């Protein structure tokens, strides 16, 4: 049960943005830009970064929902998501993606953990400055989202089928849930 009076039966961040749409709207807009906006990183890869950081933060709602979105976007290659979450270094992803996830993991600990050699390693493997920038911003944003969701103890479903449905919706983009205020 959430620590504040949010809509019942609405999981995770959705209940929180329904509680306060004026703060939720820019959060959803940021998620839309970062995860669905123009990028040389695939949408599935950006969702994977979100799921990876959320997993490291032990935020079950965000990890499960963004892993589901990533699986949906990966399609036939959806097992990549589980591989990364279980053992990123041995997952069937590119070395460039491993270098970007390494950076994301360091951001999850503390931004200052990212060193010039981490960025240089990602560049040597083909990462652009934009990809490095976006990886850091996705990681930092999801640290905030994870703390927001867990800090207010929003409802976290446990049923995999709930997340599968969320993933299908999220794969289409980030749209504010309907509330009395924005109907």
C-alpha positions in Angstrom: 0.0 0.0 0.0 1.4 3.4 -1.0 2.4 5.9 1.6 0.2 8.5 0.1 -3.4 8.5 -1.1 -3.0 7.5 -4.8 -5.6 5.8 -7.1 -6.1 2.2 -6.0 -5.2 -0.6 -8.4 -2.9 1.7 -10.5 0.6 0.3 -10.4 3.9 2.1 -10.0 4.6 5.5 -11.4 1.2 5.7 -13.1 -0.5 6.2 -9.8 2.0 8.8 -8.8 1.5 10.9 -11.9 -2.2 10.6 -11.6 -1.9 11.9 -8.0 0.0 15.0 -9.3 -0.3 15.4 -13.1 1.4 18.7 -13.2 4.7 17.0 -12.1 3.9 13.8 -13.9 3.5 15.4 -17.3 7.1 16.5 -17.7 8.3 13.1 -16.4 6.3 11.3 -19.1 7.5 13.8 -21.7 11.1 13.1 -20.6 10.6 9.4 -20.8 9.0 9.8 -24.3 12.0 11.8 -25.6 14.6 9.5 -24.0 13.0 6.2 -24.9 11.1 6.9 -28.0 12.6 10.0 -29.5 15.1 10.1 -32.4 18.2 8.2 -31.6 20.8 5.9 -33.1 20.2 3.6 -30.2 17.2 1.3 -30.8 14.2 1.7 -28.7 14.7 -1.8 -27.3 18.3 -0.8 -26.3 17.1 2.3 -24.5 14.4 0.4 -22.6 17.1 -2.2 -21.8 19.2 0.6 -20.2 16.2 1.6 -18.2 15.6 -2.0 -17.1 19.2 -2.6 -16.3 19.6 0.5 -14.1 16.2 -0.3 -12.4 17.4 -3.8 -11.7 20.6 -2.5 -10.1 18.5 -0.2 -8.0 16.3 -3.1 -7.0 13.2 -1.3 -8.2 11.0 -4.2 -9.1 8.2 -2.2 -10.7 10.5 -0.2 -13.1 12.7 -3.2 -13.8 9.8 -5.4 -14.6 7.8 -2.9 -16.7 10.8 -1.7 -18.8 12.2 -5.2 -19.2 8.7 -6.1 -20.6 8.8 -3.1 -22.9 12.3 -4.0 -24.1 11.2 -7.6 -24.7 8.3 -6.5 -26.7 10.5 -4.2 -28.8 13.2 -6.9 -29.3 10.6 -9.3 -30.6 12.1 -12.6 -31.5 15.3 -11.6 -29.7 13.5 -10.9 -26.4 15.7 -13.4 -24.5 18.5 -10.8 -24.7 16.7 -8.8 -21.9 17.0 -11.7 -19.5 20.5 -12.4 -20.5 21.5 -8.8 -19.7 19.7 -8.7 -16.4 21.3 -12.0 -15.4 24.8 -11.4 -16.6 25.4 -8.4 -18.8 29.0 -9.3 -19.7 28.0 -12.6 -21.2 24.8 -11.5 -22.9 24.4 -11.6 -26.7 24.7 -7.9 -27.2 27.3 -5.8 -29.0 30.5 -4.8 -27.2 29.4 -1.2 -27.7 26.1 -1.9 -25.8 28.1 -3.6 -23.1 30.3 -0.4 -22.8 27.2 1.8 -22.6 25.6 -0.5 -20.0 28.9 -0.3 -18.0 28.6 3.5 -18.1 24.9 3.3 -17.0 25.9 1.0 -14.2 28.4 3.5 -12.9 25.9 6.3 -13.1 23.6 4.1 -11.0 26.2 4.0 -8.3 27.3 7.7 -8.5 27.8 9.9 -11.5 31.4 10.5 -10.6 32.1 6.8 -11.0 32.1 7.3 -14.7 35.6 7.9 -15.8 37.2 9.2 -19.0 38.5 5.7 -19.8 34.9 4.4 -19.6 33.8 7.0 -22.2 36.9 6.4 -24.3 36.2 2.6 -24.3 32.6 3.2 -25.5 33.9 5.5 -28.2 36.4 3.0 -29.4 33.6 0.5 -29.7 31.6 2.9 -31.9 29.5 4.8 -29.4 28.8 8.4 -30.4 28.8 11.3 -28.0 25.0 11.5 -28.4 24.7 7.8 -27.4 27.0 8.3 -24.4 25.0 11.4 -23.4 21.7 9.6 -23.7 22.9 6.6 -21.8 24.0 8.8 -18.9 20.7 10.7 -19.0 18.6 7.6 -19.2 20.5 6.0 -16.3 20.2 9.2 -14.2 16.5 9.6 -15.0 15.8 6.1 -14.0 17.6 6.4 -10.7 15.2 9.3 -10.0 12.2 7.3 -11.3 13.2 4.3 -9.2 13.5 6.4 -6.0 10.2 8.1 -6.8 8.3 4.8 -7.2 10.0 3.1 -4.2 10.1 6.1 -2.0 6.3 6.4 -2.0 5.8 2.6 -1.9 3.6 2.6 -5.0 1.9 -0.7 -5.8 4.1 -3.2 -7.5 2.3 -6.1 -9.1 3.9 -9.5 -9.0 2.1 -11.2 -11.9 4.3 -11.5 -15.1 1.2 -11.2 -17.3 0.5 -7.7 -15.9 4.0 -6.6 -16.9 3.6 -8.2 -20.3 0.5 -6.1 -21.0 2.3 -3.0 -19.6 5.3 -3.7 -21.9 3.0 -3.8 -25.0 1.5 -0.4 -24.0 4.8 1.1 -23.2 6.4 -0.1 -26.4 4.0 2.3 -28.2 5.1 5.3 -26.2 4.6 7.2 -23.0 1.3 8.9 -22.7 -0.1 10.3 -19.4 -2.8 8.2 -17.9 -6.3 9.8 -17.9 -7.3 11.7 -14.7 -10.1 14.0 -13.9 -7.7 16.9 -14.5 -6.5 15.9 -18.0 -9.6 14.0 -19.4 
